[in-house]
Amino acid sequence: MELNVVIVDDCAKESDQVKTTFGLMETEPEFTKVKFKYTVFNNPVDALGFEKDIHIALIDIEMPKINGFELAELVQKEHPRCKIIFVTSHIKYSLEGYKLRPFGFLIKPVAYEKMLYYISKAVRDFKSFGVIKVLIDGIERFLELGDILAFEADGKASVVYTVDGKKGWCKHSLAKLESMLPKWVFFRASKKGLINFEHYSGRCSKTNEIIMKFKDVEKRFKITSEKYLELFEKYHVYIIKRGER
């Protein structure tokens, strides 16, 4: 597993300390199959131009031009799966920052044990989604479940819609996929659709459709009022479980 880690702090000395602490953790047994790729930004505005997926972002709060809260909000819009961890010298900011639902807070100087706790939790979260084999553009790929918007029935097989706007094919039926995939993450919204709660964006009452969305990529499924009530209940279970992980 490869995870992109972004460290944003206007003080180079402090960002180096965070990176060094992070580097020490790579020797931990639980990270033997994890490759962390670091990118450090001492200008917070530059971080907005990062073109790859951001999996983990450690963001200072007090910075010029744009503060950590503002930056985190923009990062979350572009990278919904990103684990935001605020790094600050001031405990008073923790309460203000919780409205953004960050993955965690670290107080400077960053303690090894505390960082290990959050990064271990983040890695477990990414690993829990697993992978599935699909056929995209005629090529077999192992796709991370977090990169799937939804599956749609196609006879005894299924079509897969991905977060990058591609459409693939999976040999398993929706019934088989339901038995294979984590039930608290994937929901059978209709006879034809199996959705990933991670990318659930809401419901259009005018058309009776639920909306699956990642950035500019969108997929909709028809849903009955009864099924929507079930979705509403199970989505809340999903939110609670994601918070516990």
N, C-alpha and C positions, 0 to 999 in steps of 0.2 A: 504494500500500500504506500502510495506517495501522497504527502500532504503539503500544500503550500502554506507557509507561515509568514505573515507580514508583521513587522515590528515598526511602530510609528512613535517617534519621540523626538522633539526638537533639540534635545540634548544628546549629542553623540556619545558622551561618556555613559549615560544611563541606558541608551539603547544597546550599547556594547555589553553592558552588564547583564541585561535581559537575554541577549543572544548567547553569551557565555554560559549563563545558567541553563538555558535551553539545551545548549550543546552537551553539557554534562549529563543531562537526562538520557541522551541517546544510548548510553551504556546500560541502561536499565533493561533487564530481561524481557519485559513486556513490549519493548520497542524494537526487538531484533528484526521484525519483518516490516518495520515502518521506516520510510525514508522521508525526513523533513527537509524541505527546500526553503531556505530563509531569504527574505528580501527586507532590507532595512531602509526606512525613509526618515530622514531628519527634517524634511519639509512635508508637513501633512498634506498639502495640496497635491504633491507628486503621487501620493498613494492612490488618488482617485483615478489615475491613468493606468493602474495595474491591469493588464489584459487577461491574465490567467485567472482560474478559479481561486478564490481565497478560502481556505478551509479554517484557518485559525488566525485571528488578528489580535495582537496585543497593542493596545492603544493608550498613550498618555492622554490625560484630560486637559491640563493647562498647556495650551500651545497657541502660538500667534496665527493670525489669518483665519484659522478655523479650529475650534476646540474639539476635544475628543468625542464629546457627545454628538456634535454636528457631523463629524466625520463618520462615526459609527452608524448613524442613521442612514447616511448615503451608501456606506458599504453594505449594509443590510438590504437595501433596495436592489443593489446590483448582484449581491451574493447571498441569497436567502439562507443557504446552508452554513454560512460562516459562523464560527463560534467567536463571539466578541468577548475579550477579556480586557477590562480597563486596568491600567497601571497608574497609580497616583501616589503622591506623598501626603494627600489630605483625605482623611477618613470622612470628612463632612460631605464629600462628593458622592459617596456610595448611595445614599438615599435618593439623591437627584437622578443618579444614573439608572436606578432600577426600573424606571418607567420604560426604558428601552429594552428591558428583559435581557440583560447581558448574560453571558455564560458564567462570568465570575468577575471578581475584583482582586487585584494584587496591590499590596501596599509596599512602596519603596522604602528601603532596598528590598528587592524581591527575594523572598525566602525559598530555598530549593524545595522544601517539602510541600509548600503551598502551591508552587507552580506544578510540581509533579502531580498533585491531586487533580488539578484542573485539566492538565494535558492528558493524563490517563483517562479521565472521564470523557474527554472529547474523542480520543482514539477509540474507546469502547463504543461510543455513539456511532461513529462512522463505520466501524466494523459490524455493528449489529444489523446493518442494512443488507450486507452480503452482495452477491452478484448472481446474474442469470445469463445463460447463453442465448444470444439472439442473432438473427441474420440481418445485416444492414448493408445496403449497396452491394449485395452478393457476397459479403465477407462475414464470416462468423466472428462475433465479438463477445467478450464477457463484459456485460454492462452492469455498473453499480446500480442497485435498486433506487438509490437516491436520485439517479439521473433519468428516471422514468416518470413521465406524467401520468400515463394510464395505459391499460391494455383494452383492446376492443375485440370482440368475438369475430372469428373468421372461420366458419365451419367448425371443424374439430381442432383448429389451431387458433392463433390470435395475432393481432397486429399490435405492435408496441409503438408508442409515441414518446419521443425523448425530449429532454429539456433544451436540446440544441436544434429542435425543429425537424429532426429526421424521423423517418417512419421505417420500422423494421418488421420482422416476422419471427414469431416464436412458435415452436412445435406443440406447445402445451395448450390445452383448452382453458377457458376461464375457470372452470370447475377445478381442474388440476392445479392451476396457479393459486387459487384460493387456499388449497390444502398445503401448498408449498411455502407461501409467503407469510410474513408476520401479520396476523389478523388485526392487530391494533394499528397497523400502518396502512394496509390496503383494504378497501371497502368495495363490495359489489353494489354499485349504484343502480344497476339495471341489468337486464338479461344480456345486454351487449357490452356493458362497461365495467371495468375494475379500475378504481382510481387510487392514486397515491396521496394520502392525506397531507404529505409534506408540501404538496403543490396545490392544495385546495385553496381557491381564491374567493369563492362565494357562490351565490345563486342568483340567477336572473328570473324574477317572478313572472315577468311578462311572457317569457318563452318556456317556463318550467325547465330550465337547464341549469346544471351546475357547471362552474367554470374552473378548469385546471389551467394554471398559468405559471410560467417562469420567464421573467423579463418580458420579451415581446412575443414569446411562443405561447399559444393558447389552444386548448382543446375543450369542447363542450359536449355534455351528455344530457339527454332528456332524463327527467326524474319525476316520479309521482309524488304527490304530497305525503303519502304514507311512508314512502321510502326516504323522503327528505327528513322526516321526523327521526327515523332510525339513524340517518347520517348525522344529524345534529347531535344526538346522544353519543354516538361513537366517536365523533370528532372531539368532543370534550374529554373523553377517555384518552384519546391520543395526545391531547395537549397536556394532560396531567402526567401521563407516562413519559413524555419527552422531557418534562421538567424534572422528573425523578432520576433521569439517566445521567 
